[in-house]
Structure formats: C-alpha cells, structure tokens
Amino acid sequence: MSETYAEPALATYEREVAGLMEAGEPFGVVEDAIEQVADLTENAKAALWLLAFSLQKPGDQLRAARGHLASVG
C-alpha cells in the first residue's frame, strides 16, 4: 500500500522539478531541492535527477556529464 501513496507524491515532485527547470533555475539548485526531499527513496531521487538532467539544454548536459566524469576520474 505504501507504493500507492508514494506515486502521487512522486508525480507532484516530477511536476515541480519540470517547473523549476522550465523556469530556468540552475541545475545545481534543482539537484539540491531533490536531495532535500526526505520522503523519497534514492531510486526516486535518481529518477527526478535524470528528469532534471534531461530537461537541460544539450550543451549544458554535455558540460555537466564531462564535469561529473572528471570529478570521478
């Protein structure tokens, strides 16, 4: 039953993330907002992060990906 209750909350967060990205909020701000949501699983947070990442401009996506790769390499 907890999955039934989590789905509407996740859909709400999905709309919020999309709205923030469409409003031009910096990706880092959206990342921080996702991380601060206490009632989401790590998988749900990862899915929201991926949504936010996908809503960036392609050039921004590439720069972010290369930055992440450089930080782990």
Backbone bond lengths (Angstrom), bond angles and torsions (degrees), N, CA, C in turn:
res aa  C-N    CA-C-N  psi(-1)  N-CA   C-N-CA  omega(-1)  CA-C   N-CA-C  phi
1 M - - - 1.448 - - 1.519 111.77 -
2 S 1.307 118.90 -27.81 1.459 119.21 -179.22 1.523 111.02 -62.71
3 E 1.340 118.13 -31.59 1.456 120.22 177.87 1.519 110.97 -63.90
4 T 1.320 117.51 -35.32 1.455 121.30 178.47 1.521 110.26 -62.74
5 Y 1.317 117.66 -39.85 1.460 120.63 -179.51 1.524 111.77 -77.71
6 A 1.316 118.46 -30.43 1.462 121.76 -177.66 1.523 111.74 -72.74
7 E 1.309 117.62 -31.90 1.458 119.78 -175.38 1.522 112.58 -61.29
8 P 1.336 120.43 -47.91 1.463 118.33 178.25 1.534 112.37 -61.76
9 A 1.329 117.82 -37.24 1.461 120.04 178.56 1.520 109.86 -64.27
10 L 1.320 117.71 -42.41 1.451 121.12 179.40 1.530 110.63 -63.51
11 A 1.312 117.15 -39.82 1.465 120.58 177.84 1.530 110.42 -62.88
12 T 1.317 116.89 -37.37 1.466 120.99 177.11 1.523 110.18 -64.78
13 Y 1.323 116.94 -45.99 1.460 120.45 178.23 1.522 111.03 -63.31
14 E 1.316 116.73 -36.69 1.459 120.72 177.88 1.528 110.43 -60.05
15 R 1.317 117.05 -45.88 1.471 120.82 178.11 1.523 111.03 -63.79
16 E 1.330 116.32 -39.59 1.462 119.97 -179.68 1.526 111.43 -65.32
17 V 1.325 117.04 -43.78 1.456 121.06 178.77 1.530 109.74 -62.46
18 A 1.317 117.11 -46.82 1.458 120.47 179.23 1.528 110.79 -60.61
19 G 1.322 116.48 -41.22 1.458 120.56 179.13 1.519 112.42 -63.80
20 L 1.320 116.55 -41.66 1.463 120.07 178.14 1.527 110.95 -63.29
21 M 1.321 116.53 -44.27 1.458 120.02 -179.55 1.525 110.67 -65.97
22 E 1.311 117.34 -42.42 1.461 120.96 -179.96 1.525 111.55 -66.91
23 A 1.334 116.63 -27.41 1.469 120.93 177.75 1.525 111.77 -79.32
24 G 1.332 116.92 -5.33 1.453 120.38 177.27 1.517 115.28 88.06
25 E 1.340 116.51 16.88 1.467 118.77 176.74 1.520 109.68 -63.15
26 P 1.324 117.76 142.71 1.461 119.23 177.09 1.529 110.97 -60.29
27 F 1.324 115.10 145.03 1.464 120.49 -177.79 1.523 111.46 -56.72
28 G 1.315 117.36 -39.41 1.464 120.92 -179.91 1.519 112.54 -61.48
29 V 1.312 116.68 -35.98 1.465 121.05 177.84 1.527 109.81 -65.73
30 V 1.327 115.80 -42.29 1.467 120.32 179.60 1.535 109.85 -67.48
31 E 1.332 117.09 -41.47 1.470 120.64 175.92 1.526 110.93 -56.34
32 D 1.325 115.93 -46.47 1.469 120.36 -179.79 1.528 111.32 -62.74
33 A 1.324 116.51 -41.08 1.464 120.40 179.67 1.528 110.80 -62.79
34 I 1.327 116.46 -41.39 1.472 120.24 178.44 1.524 110.21 -63.26
35 E 1.324 116.42 -45.19 1.461 120.84 -177.07 1.532 111.93 -63.29
36 Q 1.308 117.78 -29.33 1.465 121.81 -176.54 1.525 113.76 -78.88
37 V 1.321 118.11 -10.23 1.464 120.87 -179.69 1.524 108.72 -75.56
38 A 1.313 116.15 110.43 1.470 121.44 -173.05 1.527 113.42 -76.57
39 D 1.324 117.95 -27.19 1.464 119.13 -172.63 1.524 114.15 -93.77
40 L 1.337 117.60 19.54 1.455 120.65 177.58 1.522 110.29 -112.79
41 T 1.314 115.64 146.00 1.459 120.57 174.71 1.524 108.97 -72.06
42 E 1.313 116.26 164.66 1.469 120.50 176.26 1.521 110.56 -62.03
43 N 1.327 117.81 -35.30 1.469 120.90 177.72 1.521 111.36 -64.81
44 A 1.322 117.05 -40.89 1.459 120.54 178.63 1.521 110.43 -66.31
45 K 1.335 116.64 -41.42 1.467 120.00 177.31 1.522 110.68 -62.80
46 A 1.323 116.65 -40.76 1.465 120.54 178.84 1.528 110.79 -63.00
47 A 1.319 116.32 -39.75 1.465 119.97 178.72 1.527 110.79 -65.55
48 L 1.329 117.41 -40.51 1.463 120.46 177.60 1.527 110.97 -67.00
49 W 1.330 116.52 -38.34 1.455 120.57 176.69 1.523 110.08 -61.05
50 L 1.336 116.66 -44.53 1.453 121.18 179.86 1.525 110.86 -62.97
51 L 1.316 116.55 -39.39 1.465 120.19 176.05 1.526 109.91 -60.24
52 A 1.315 116.38 -50.28 1.465 120.04 -179.90 1.520 110.79 -59.95
53 F 1.329 116.79 -44.08 1.461 121.05 179.32 1.526 110.46 -59.09
54 S 1.324 116.42 -42.78 1.466 120.42 -177.23 1.526 112.54 -69.23
55 L 1.328 116.89 -20.67 1.468 120.52 -179.32 1.524 112.74 -88.28
56 Q 1.326 117.23 -0.81 1.464 120.57 175.06 1.526 109.53 -75.71
57 K 1.315 115.46 162.18 1.457 120.26 172.37 1.526 107.58 -64.88
58 P 1.345 117.50 146.40 1.469 119.61 -177.60 1.535 113.80 -53.43
59 G 1.310 118.99 -40.96 1.462 121.11 178.77 1.518 111.77 -63.38
60 D 1.326 116.17 -38.38 1.463 120.51 177.73 1.525 110.65 -67.07
61 Q 1.334 116.20 -37.74 1.468 120.40 177.36 1.525 110.64 -60.23
62 L 1.327 116.09 -45.75 1.456 120.74 -178.00 1.529 111.25 -64.92
63 R 1.323 116.77 -43.79 1.468 120.19 178.08 1.528 110.82 -61.75
64 A 1.325 116.92 -43.03 1.463 120.52 -179.96 1.526 110.97 -64.99
65 A 1.320 116.64 -43.39 1.462 120.29 -179.98 1.521 110.55 -62.50
66 R 1.318 116.77 -44.35 1.464 119.51 179.15 1.539 110.62 -65.54
67 G 1.316 116.67 -36.48 1.460 120.03 177.26 1.515 112.43 -63.79
68 H 1.331 116.06 -42.23 1.462 121.07 177.18 1.520 110.88 -64.28
69 L 1.323 115.80 -42.62 1.469 119.31 178.81 1.526 111.39 -63.09
70 A 1.299 116.63 -41.13 1.463 120.34 179.80 1.529 111.56 -65.62
71 S 1.330 116.20 -33.02 1.462 119.27 -178.28 1.529 113.09 -73.89
72 V 1.308 117.92 -21.18 1.462 120.68 179.55 1.525 112.42 -102.95
73 G 1.326 116.82 -9.83 1.461 120.63 -174.97 1.449 115.17 -93.70
